[in-house]
Amino acid sequence: MSHLKLFGDYMALAKPRITLMVLATTGLGLYLAPSSLGLGSTLGVLFGTTAIVAGANALNMYIEREIDGRAARTRKRPLSAGRLVPSEALIFGVLMTLVALPLLYLSSNLLTAGLGLLASLLYVAVYTPMKQLSPGALVVGAVPGAIPPLMGWTAVTGRIDLVGVTLFAILFMWQLPHFLAISLYRSTEYKQAGYKVTVTEHGIGTAKLQIVLYLLALCPVTLLLVPLGLGGPIYLWTALLCGVAFIALGLSGLRRAAGARWARSLFVGSLFYLMTLAAALVVGQ
């Protein structure tokens, strides 16, 4: 195997798209904080976050290497395709985690490093095996997914406060309809892999109803940033208009005719929604 292909396989272990998204939400927390870190400390937090996420993703892939071989979407991953041996992924995941924790501590504080460790443990040790057991894994998995913006906030402030918790809550609530949409248009692949998700365990109608309920909860949570002083008029109107549009898109899915195309539209719309909210927060500062 060439060095370039080997590098590509190790990059695949880190799940770069997920890692980039986590990096972006951590960066948002850093940017929105009331003060700032020096350049070196900021880069340390971002590199530490990248390492902790890459390590968790590699360990997740190590645990699910046999499961990944069951579905077309995942069977070409480095371990399930046999391009890397399991021990390589295990060592990579452990090393990334061991590098990340002291880096986060030295560049910020113990609280931020502790949050990184908590996110990694929840993702690897709880969420990953739970996917085979219960649709409740969705809620559990949303916790580590929502911790990064809180890490960015605590890296600067050194404390968990109401603003940081609200940033966590927004990303937590957003993930629920986002991943339910994925499970709706990829339900066959989830069945092949043996994952217990709402659509396979309780039906399409229940999954659609849950999406609407989560969207109805998400919109008011996003507005909490305004009285907390983090969101100005630009953010307020953006959150309101985008929230109403997101809810309307979710409600349109309650039609019996709404199928995979609608679910994919909701998935894409959820990404646009999150990016728009983030942009409004940055512009409105």
N, C-alpha and C positions, 0 to 999 in steps of 0.2 A: 504494500500500500504506500502511495506517495505521501510525503509530508503534508502536502496541501489537503489531500483527502482525509488524512488523519486529523488535521486541525479542524476540518469541516465537521467531522463526526463528533469531536469533543465540543464544538460549538453547538451542535444539535442536542447534545446532552443537557446543555444549559437552557434549551428552549428560548432562543434569542428574542422572539416576539413578546413572550410573557415577560422576560427580563427587562426589555426596553420599556414596556408599559409600567412595570413596577418602578423602574428608574425615573420615569417621567412623573409619577405620582409622588415619589419621594422628593424629587426636585421641586414640585409644587409646594409641598409642605415647608421646605427650606425657604422658598421665595416668599411665601405668605407670612412667615414668622415675623414678629415685631422688630427683631434686630437681625444681624447676620453673622455668619462665621467668616473667618479668613479664607482665602482661596485654598490654602493647603488643607484646612479642616473640611471645607466643603467637598473638595475632591476626595478626601478620605472617606467621608460619609457615602458619597456616590459609589466609589469603588467597593466599599464594604457592603453596601446594599446589593451591588451587582454580584459580588461573591457569595453572599448568603442565599440569594435567589438561585444563582447557578448551581450551588451545592444542593439545595433542596430539590431542584428540578432533576438533577442527575440521580439523586437517591430515589426519587419518585420513579424514574425510568428504570432504575435497577430493580426495584421491588416489583414493577409491573411488566418486566421484560417478557414474560410468557403471555400475559394478557394482551400486550401490544401486538403479538403475532396473530391474534384472532381476527382483527378488523383491518380492512383495506387501508384506512387512513393512517394507521400506526405501524403496520407490519414492516415498513421500510426504515424504521428508526434504527440507529446503530446497533443496539443490542438484539432486537428481535430479528434483524436481518443478518446478524452474525459478523458484522464488520468490527465490532469491539467485543471483548469478553467481559462478563459481568464484573470481574474483579477490577477492571480498569475504570468502570463507571463508579464503583463503590469507592475506590481510592480517590478519584477525582472529586466526588461529592463530599467526602469527609475532609479532604484537604481544603477545598473551597470554604467550607464552614469554619474550619480551624483558622484560616486566614482572616475571614470576615469578622469574627467576633472581637479579637483584639484591635483590629483596624477601626471598627465602629466605636469601641471604647476610647481609644487613644485620640480619635479625631473629634469625638463629641463627648459622650458621657456614658455611665454605666446603664442608665435607664434605656437609652437608645439601643445599646448592645443587647440588653435584656429583651427588649421588644423584638429585635431581630432573631434572637434565639427562640423566643416563644412562637413567632411566625413559622420558623423552620420546623420546630417540633410538631406543631399543630398540623402543618401541611404533610409532613413525611410520616409521622407516627400515628396520627389520628385520621385525617382526611383520606389519605391514600388507601388504607385498608378498609375504611368505612364505606367507600364507594361500592364495594362488593356486597355490602350488608344492608344498607338503608338509604332511601332518598334523602334522609336528614343530613347526609354528607354535604349536600348543597349549602346548607346554613353553616355547618362547621368549616367548610372550605372557604367561605366568604370572609371568615375572620382573619386568617393570615393574608388574604388578598387585600384587606382593608387597612392593615397595619402600616404599610409603607408611608402614606402621607402623614400619619401620626409620628412615625420615626423622624421624618424630616422636620416636623414641628418641634418634637422633643429634643432633637439634636441642637437646636438653637436655644429653646427656652429652658430645657432641663426639667420640665414638669409636664404632667398630664393635666390639662385644664379643659374647660368646656369647649373652647374653640377646637382644640386638637381632637376631642371626642366627636365633635360634629363632623370634622373632616373624615374621621374614621367611619362614622355612621352613613355619610353620603355614599362613600365607595362601597360599604357593606351592602346597603340597600340596592345600589345600582347593579351589583353583581348578580342578584337573585333573578330578576327578569332576563338579564343578559344571558346567563347560562341555561335558564329554562328554554329560551329561544333556541339555543344551540342543540339542546337535547331533543327538541321537537323536530328539527329538520335532519338530525342525525340519529334518530331513534333506532334505526336498523343497526348502526354501528355500535351503539351502546348495548343493544341486545347481544350482538356477537361477542362483545368483550365481557359480558356478564355483569355490567354495572346496574345497580339498582337506582333508577331515577324516577321522578314523578310520572313522566309520560308512560314508562313501561310498567310501572307498578300500580298506578291509580288512573291512568287513562289520559287522553288528550284534553278532554274537557276540564279536568282538574288542573292540569298544567296551565291551560289558558287562563282559568280563573285565578290561579295563584299569581300569574304575571300581572293581571289587572290590579289585584290587591296590593302587590308590592309596589307597583307604579303609583298607586294612590297614596301610599305611605312615603314614597321617595320624595315627591314634590314638596310637601311641607317641611321635610327635613332639610332640603337644600336652602329653603328660605330662612332657616335659623341663623345662617351666617350674617344676615343683614342686621338684626338687632345686636349681634355680637360684635359688630363693627368691622367685619372683614369684607363684607359685600356692599358696594355702593349702589346707586341707582341703575347703572348699566347692568350690574350683576342681577339686581332684583327683577328687572323686566325681562332679562334673558332667561333667568330661571323660571319665571312665571310662564312665559310664552313657550319655551321649550318643554316645560313640564306638562302643560296642557296638550301640546302636540304629541308628546310621548304617551300620555294617557289615552288620547284619541286613537293612536296607532294600536295600543294594546287592546282597547275596546273593540276595534274592528276585527280582532282575531276571534272574538266570541262567535262570529258567524260560522255556521257549520262548514261553509265552503272555504273558509280560510285554512290553508294547509301549509305545506313546506315553503312556498314562495313568501307567504306572509311572515312566517317564522324567520326566514332569512332576512326579510326587510326589517323586522324588529331588531335582529342582531346588528345589522349595519346601522340602523337608526340609533341604537344604544351607544355605539362608538361615537357617532356624530354628536349625540347629546352630551356625552361626557367631555369631549374635546371642546365643545362650545361653552360649557359651564366653566371649564378651566381657563379658556381664553378670556371669558368675561371677568373672571376673578383677577387675572393678571392685568387686563386693560383698565379695569375699574379701580386699581390701587392708587 
